[in-house]
Each structure stands twice: as structure tokens, then as C-alpha cells.
Amino acid sequence: METLTVQTQPIEGQKPGTSGLRKKTRVFMEPRFLENFIQSIFTGIGGVAGKTLVLGGDGRYFNDRAAQVILRMAAAQGAVRVIVGQNALLSTPAASNVIRKRKTDGGIIMSASHNPGGPDEDFGVKFNTPNGGPAPEEVTDRIFEATKVIECYDIAVTEDLDLSTVGEIKLGDMVVEVVDPVADYAELMESLFDFDAIAGLLKSGFRIRFDAMHAVTGPYARAILEDRLGAAAGSVINAVPSPDFGGGHPDPNPIWAKDLMREMFRAGAPDFGAASDGDGDRNMILGAGAYVTPSDSLAVLAANAHLAPGYARGLAGVARSMPTSGAVDRVAAARGLDCYETPTGWKFFGNLLDAGRVTLCGEESAGTGSDHVREKDGLWAVLLWLNILAVTGRSVSQMLADHWAEFGRNYYSRHDYEGVDKASAEALMNNLRSQFATLPGRSFAGKTVASADEFAYDDPVDGSHSAGQGIRIGFEGGGRAVFRLSGTGTVGATLRVYLEDVCEDPEAMNRDPQEALADIIAAADAIAGIRERTGRPEPDVRT
């Protein structure tokens, strides 16, 4: 095998975030951009000589080309084996499972998650560590430092490998093992859930609709929901992964999955609806005429997970990201469970999961998961919901009503202002910080501020400290507004405003969330000056 040492130099803009490096696809396609970042990953993890890695992605545009480059670089630098999903496809939770099951040295996942795909849209690369989870800050810091001093990289000179057939291929001294991307994941799901109970529910006339959004979860959902569990053919829609996600936006929320929303709110709707995102780690749950917020979904799953065989032993504890509503906290308090509040980013759950402190965890951004992998897992959440519905015999609406009657309701919504001028967004955040000392005691839109601060996290397992994790404004009575700048976009800044209020009045449990939160929304705008500072009269997305 011939190898080349290619001279290069640092390229600006290669600092990985909480979910790796995301850029416009054409940026990744620029000369040496991908190669520089992959080399920096290899350098940051101490090289790949003698190591086994996992490789896969969500099938977005450039996924296939990037896979060939990564394989040639790994072979040239002494990796002994790379386990790659057939056609370079692996959902993010499936990749985490393979990393863990095969006890590998980590894996490279090619995805920009829920962001659009295509030559003019987004691409991303991240490294997951041997526990199957996203690289912690100490690893991403080493990767970033490597991007700033890179001088060369080694790459094999070879024809493209055929990744369409399951089996082994030799690339020099390295083995490329092409695996069925679904098989191991499906086996894991069957070990956690009562497939016979779910199959019985589906045979009883219970109808489901799963929208794979032209993304990677399509083959997984068809294999498990239709082929194994017996859902009617066609229950899984948009099931063929597409490089541009069918021209859509693979983000499972009421805005981007509007066709599914219409289907679930029409007369004669299916009993259960769900959607997953680009790389399969997010989910949206619906019932006939009912939308379940991600925060409520986490709380309902925590309260009922023991009904599934894999969780019959009970939960060690639960965790949520700080912007996620406190609904799961109420469950934890009632059930005597430890409850942890972490920064946004799945990597923060990893230490808690590895230490056995929690079993279930979730984020308001449509992510829920458990200790079965070290990523959030969209199809897993769907199967756990179906298992619970099969055991209880209740509808999704009944599950929500019963849950709120027992634990109270946390009205909750997230407002996203996308593509905001970065300087304006940062000025808004700095202005909020400047008011921390003066806000408490003041009233806005009829809501009195009780507290104002910026969330920081001290990891209870390794003692690491993470500052600057979101601005919190607490109101008397338990409501709050949280402000964050998201790191998942590739253009400008995305301002996320999280809005929450607590309701314990049984007569007021069924209001529209935007109506119930009207005073909190108005107060948040008045405090932050969102309209005047961003020029946006309303958010781009409400979830």
C-alpha cells in the first residue's frame, strides 16, 4: 500500500463544540479541511496505531466521500481495524452501541444531527470516546490544540473501497469490517423491551405513524417496527435516507415535521406518532390530537420506565439539562430518586451514566436516552413509549392527563431566533449579565424576578467545572426564563429562549402552552430586549 505524507498548515475555524465540528458542506470539501481535522482528532487521541475504531454517518451529502478519506488516513497511520456501517451509514446511537459492544478505542461519526443536508447545507464530524459518548472537553481541547499546529498528515493512495457489501476488506495492514448498521442495534432494543407486548398492541388495531424524515433512522424503524413488531406496511414513512433529507429539515419538531403534525391532529388520526432526526438521536412523540413536549416525555418515561423489562429493576437516578423543564424533578422527588441538572450537551451525562448514578436522562431539544448507550436515542424513546402504552392500555393523551394529575404540570416552550447577527446576540447576553444584581425584586409584565444568574456546573464524578452555561431568570411562583446561544448552527447565532411556569391547579392543566406562558414570554422579552436587539418581532421556531 502506497502512502503519502501531505504537507499542510493550520486552517482557521476548526474548534469543535459540544457535538464536534459543524460547518457548511462546501467548507468541509475545501482542500485539506477534512484531512486537517481528522488528523487533529488522531493526534488529540494519541494516534491510531494499533487501535480499532468505528466509523459511520447519517448519509448526508459528502458522507460517502468523507468516509473514504478517513479510512485511507486511518490505514496509513497504523489502525488495525475500522468497523464501518454498510454504505458508511450508522445512526449515532447505533454507533455508540458498536463502540461499546466491540470495546473499541472510539469512533468517528459523520453528522450534523438535525441540521439540513446537501452541498449548500451542513456537514459535521465528531469523535466519540471508548465509552461510546461524545468526547469530553479535555479531549476536544487537545483536538483543537492539534488543529493550530498541524504540519502534515499521512494518507494511503488507493481506489475507493466497496462499502456496500457486509464483510471484511484489507486496506494495507488494516481490516475494514463492513457491518449491517441495524443488526446490533435491533438486538439491543429487543433486550430492553417486551417486543411481544408491543407486537400484541399493534395487532390489536393500534395504529402508528413514524416519520423518519428521509434520514438514517428509516432502515432501523422499518426493520424493528414493521418487520419485527408487525406494524402495518407503510407505518414508517420517508424511510429511505437521502443526502439532502428529501429537501427537508430533519429536525423532529412541530415546525419541520408539519405533515406528521397534520396527520396526528386530523379526524381518524393514528393512535401514536413519532419522528426522528438526521442521525437518529432525537425524537418527537405524538398521540391522536396530542403533542408531547420533550420535557414531558422525559418525565413520563421516568415515571413509567419500570414497566419495560430492561428497567424493571428501577432507576438509579435521573438527569436533565439545565434548560429542560423541571417536570422530571417532580417525578424524582416523588419516587425518591437522585436528580441531576447538567449543562446542555450529552457528554455531561456520560460521567453520571458511567458512574451508575443515573439510568435515564434527557434534554429539551428532543433528546432522551438511558444507560444502554452514551448518546440520546430517538428510536429507543419510541419503543419505550410503545412498551408503556402496551402495558397500561392507555392512550398518549391519557398518559399525559394522568401524569399531570399526579405530579402537576410544567408548562414549557422554547423560542428559537435563528441566524441572528452574532455581535447583536452576544450584546444581548452581556446586557443580561450586567443586570444580575439589579433584576431581583423588579416586575416585568406582571412577573416579579426572584433570581438572576448564569448556570455553572461542578461535575460530581470528576470534579470538573463548566461555567457560562446559560443565563437564568427566576420568577416568584416558580416560573423562569433561560437564555442561551446555541452552538449547533453554522451561520450567525441562534438565540434560544426557554420559558417555563408551574401549574398545580387541576382546572388549569389543559391550556395552550403559549397562552399559559404569555406573561413569562412578555417578561423575558422586556428583560432582554429581544425585539430591539435582534430586530426579530417573533421567533423563527416555537416548540
Secondary structure, DSSP 8 states (H G I E B T S, - for coil): -EEEEEE----SS---BTTBEEEEHHHHTSTTHHHHHHHHHHHHTT--TT-EEEEEE---TTHHHHHHHHHHHHHHTT-SEEEEEEEEE--HHHHHHHHHHTT-S-EEEE--TTS--STTSEEEEEEE-TTSSB--HHHHHHHHHHHTT--EEEEEE------SSSEEEEETTEEEEEE-TTHHHHHHHHHHS-HHHHHHHHHTT--EEEE-TTSTHHHHHIIIIIIIT---TTSEES-S--TTGGGS----STTTTHHHHHHHTSTT--SEEEEE-TTS--EEEEETTEEE-HHHHHHHHHHHGGGSGGGTT--SEEEEETTS-THHHHHHHHHT-EEEEE-SSTHHHHHHHHTTS-SEEEETTTEEEETTSSS--HHHHHHHHHHHHHHH---HHHHHHHHHHHH-EEEEEEEEEEEE-HHHHHHHHHHHHHTTTT-TT-EETTEEEEEEEE--EE-TTT--EE----EEEEETTS-EEEEEEESS-SSSEEEEEEEEEEE--GGGTTS-HHHHTHHHHHHHHHHHTHHHHH--SS-SEE-
